[in-house]
Amino acid sequence: MSKLSYEDKINLYNDRKLGLSRKTLSKKYNITTHGVQYLCCLIDKHGIDILRTQKNKYYPKYMKQDAIDRVLINKEAIWAVSLDIGLPSAGMLVNWIKKYKENGYNIVERKRGRSPTMKVTKKKEKETKDETIKRLEEENLYLKAELEYSKKLRAVVQARKNRQQKKK
């Protein structure tokens, strides 16, 4: 349904009410017959205002849990539950149930926004002189060890190259 604009959805609904078949409408709007039927039932139940939604609607955890429980525990049809709560498509509820089962019957909220790429270490605002000296000494020791390691590695690589040249 997401590829249809607001106007297309209204036109589709009006065409269906004028008597055009679902198959004809599915070819005209390039969606499945199931999508045509769902959209018409959704508008019949909730009215045209159900189409006026923001782009990315947020569904809270308790609402998802309630819908999933209605399907899994009360044995209600996915179609009926998704129509009842006004989801844009029945496929959303199917995806919620699938993820619910994958996560060990727990609802996990998807984190929104961009994930941080770099870890930012917080500096102490007021570091005493002794703490600063100790931190710098540890950093200096680490850098000396790193330098020694790279020197030894370079020596080992050079020795291997020399051995290979002598064999030839």
C-alpha positions as CSV (number, residue, x, y, z in Angstrom):
1,M,0.0,0.0,0.0
2,S,2.8,2.4,0.6
3,K,3.5,3.0,-3.0
4,L,0.0,4.5,-3.5
5,S,-0.4,8.2,-2.8
6,Y,-3.3,9.6,-0.7
7,E,-5.2,10.6,-3.9
8,D,-4.6,7.1,-5.5
9,K,-6.1,5.4,-2.4
10,I,-9.2,7.6,-2.5
11,N,-9.6,7.1,-6.3
12,L,-9.2,3.3,-5.8
13,Y,-11.8,3.3,-3.1
14,N,-14.2,5.3,-5.3
15,D,-13.6,3.1,-8.3
16,R,-14.4,0.1,-6.2
17,K,-17.6,1.6,-5.0
18,L,-18.6,2.3,-8.6
19,G,-18.4,-1.4,-9.3
20,L,-15.0,-2.1,-10.8
21,S,-13.6,-5.5,-9.9
22,R,-10.6,-6.0,-7.6
23,K,-8.6,-7.6,-10.4
24,T,-9.2,-4.6,-12.7
25,L,-8.2,-2.2,-9.9
26,S,-5.1,-4.3,-9.0
27,K,-3.9,-3.9,-12.6
28,K,-4.7,-0.2,-12.7
29,Y,-3.0,0.7,-9.5
30,N,-0.3,-2.1,-9.7
31,I,-1.1,-3.7,-6.3
32,T,-2.4,-7.1,-5.3
33,T,-6.1,-7.9,-5.2
34,H,-5.6,-8.6,-1.5
35,G,-4.3,-5.0,-1.1
36,V,-7.3,-3.6,-2.9
37,Q,-9.7,-5.6,-0.7
38,Y,-7.9,-4.6,2.5
39,L,-7.8,-0.9,1.6
40,C,-11.5,-0.9,0.9
41,C,-12.4,-2.7,4.1
42,L,-10.1,-0.4,6.1
43,I,-11.9,2.7,4.7
44,D,-15.3,1.1,5.2
45,K,-14.5,0.5,8.9
46,H,-12.6,3.6,9.8
47,G,-13.5,6.2,7.2
48,I,-11.3,8.2,4.8
49,D,-9.5,9.9,7.8
50,I,-7.6,6.6,8.4
51,L,-5.6,7.4,5.3
52,R,-4.4,10.8,6.7
53,T,-1.5,9.5,8.7
54,Q,2.1,10.7,9.0
55,K,4.8,9.0,7.0
56,N,6.3,6.8,9.8
57,K,3.7,6.1,12.4
58,Y,4.9,4.8,15.8
59,Y,3.0,1.9,17.4
60,P,3.8,1.6,21.1
61,K,4.9,-1.7,22.7
62,Y,1.6,-2.3,24.5
63,M,-0.4,-1.9,21.3
64,K,1.8,-4.4,19.5
65,Q,1.6,-6.9,22.4
66,D,-2.2,-6.6,22.5
67,A,-2.5,-7.2,18.8
68,I,-0.1,-10.2,18.9
69,D,-2.0,-11.7,21.9
70,R,-5.3,-11.4,20.1
71,V,-3.9,-13.4,17.2
72,L,-1.8,-16.0,19.1
73,I,-3.9,-16.5,22.3
74,N,-7.5,-15.6,21.3
75,K,-7.0,-17.2,17.8
76,E,-8.4,-14.1,16.0
77,A,-7.6,-13.7,12.3
78,I,-4.7,-11.5,11.4
79,W,-6.8,-9.8,8.8
80,A,-9.5,-8.9,11.4
81,V,-7.1,-7.7,14.0
82,S,-5.1,-5.5,11.7
83,L,-8.4,-4.0,10.3
84,D,-9.7,-3.4,13.8
85,I,-6.6,-1.5,15.0
86,G,-6.3,0.3,11.6
87,L,-2.9,-0.9,10.4
88,P,-2.0,0.3,6.8
89,S,-1.6,-3.4,5.8
90,A,-2.1,-6.8,7.3
91,G,1.5,-7.6,6.5
92,M,2.6,-5.3,9.4
93,L,1.0,-7.6,11.9
94,V,2.5,-10.7,10.3
95,N,6.0,-9.1,10.6
96,W,5.3,-8.2,14.3
97,I,4.4,-11.8,15.0
98,K,7.4,-13.2,13.2
99,K,9.8,-10.9,15.1
100,Y,8.0,-11.7,18.3
101,K,8.7,-15.4,17.8
102,E,12.3,-14.8,16.7
103,N,13.0,-12.8,19.9
104,G,11.8,-15.6,22.2
105,Y,8.3,-14.2,22.6
106,N,9.5,-10.7,23.6
107,I,8.7,-7.5,21.9
108,V,12.0,-5.7,21.1
109,E,11.7,-2.1,20.1
110,R,13.8,-1.1,17.1
111,K,16.2,1.6,18.0
112,R,15.5,4.7,16.0
113,G,18.0,7.1,14.5
114,R,21.6,6.8,13.5
115,S,23.8,4.6,15.6
116,P,27.0,6.2,16.9
117,T,30.1,5.4,14.9
118,M,32.8,6.6,17.3
119,K,33.0,6.2,21.0
120,V,33.6,9.4,22.7
121,T,35.5,9.2,26.0
122,K,34.6,11.8,28.5
123,K,37.5,13.7,30.0
124,K,37.6,14.6,33.6
125,E,37.0,18.3,33.9
126,K,39.2,18.8,36.8
127,E,42.1,16.4,36.9
128,T,44.7,16.9,39.6
129,K,48.3,17.4,38.8
130,D,49.2,13.9,40.2
131,E,46.5,12.3,38.2
132,T,47.6,14.0,35.0
133,I,51.2,13.0,35.6
134,K,50.2,9.4,36.2
135,R,48.0,9.3,33.1
136,L,50.7,10.7,30.9
137,E,53.3,8.3,32.3
138,E,51.0,5.3,31.5
139,E,50.4,6.7,28.0
140,N,54.2,7.2,27.5
141,L,54.9,3.6,28.7
142,Y,52.2,2.2,26.3
143,L,53.7,4.2,23.4
144,K,57.2,3.0,24.2
145,A,56.0,-0.7,24.2
146,E,54.2,-0.1,20.9
147,L,57.4,1.3,19.4
148,E,59.5,-1.6,20.6
149,Y,57.0,-4.1,19.2
150,S,57.1,-2.4,15.8
151,K,60.9,-2.4,15.7
152,K,61.1,-6.1,16.6
153,L,58.5,-6.9,14.0
154,R,60.4,-5.0,11.3
155,A,63.6,-6.8,12.3
156,V,61.9,-10.2,11.9
157,V,60.5,-9.3,8.5
158,Q,63.9,-8.1,7.4
159,A,65.6,-11.3,8.6
160,R,63.1,-13.4,6.6
161,K,63.7,-11.4,3.5
162,N,67.5,-11.9,3.9
163,R,67.1,-15.7,4.3
164,Q,65.0,-15.9,1.2
165,Q,67.6,-13.9,-0.8
166,K,70.4,-16.2,0.4
167,K,68.5,-19.3,-0.7
168,K,68.3,-18.1,-4.3
